[in-house]
Amino acid sequence: MNVAAQLRRTRAAAQRVTKALAYRARSGAIASLVETGQLVRTGDILNRLGAADLKDGYQSWYGRHVKKAHVAANGTEPVRCWVQHRTTGKWIHVHVYNPFDIALYIGLATYKQTKHLAQPAFFQAAYAEAA
């Protein structure tokens, strides 16, 4: 079967299921890796560090700093995944990373709203929870 036919069938099947299942199917294996903790969102790191109460705007800017650090270190874009926004419930694309990706911590240190979290004690807590 060619790729175009497979895409048509996937889209047609996705139109007949619930929205949550459709987005999960679009993310495929990436979504299952996020659910099992093998890949993390920037919001997951902030939760581990006790900074989940940061405003959405601050969290998204932290994510931009992490993406910039990831691209600088690896030369490639990070993997994207569909998730439901934590406050609005809308489905959005977010970047996901290996929990030990140094870009997550460079992003903490380079963004002024999270710079205070870039302390060794916070890093140890994040690694301990991830392990």
Order of alpha helices (4+ residues) and beta strands (2+ residues): alpha-alpha-alpha-beta-alpha-alpha-beta-beta-alpha-alpha
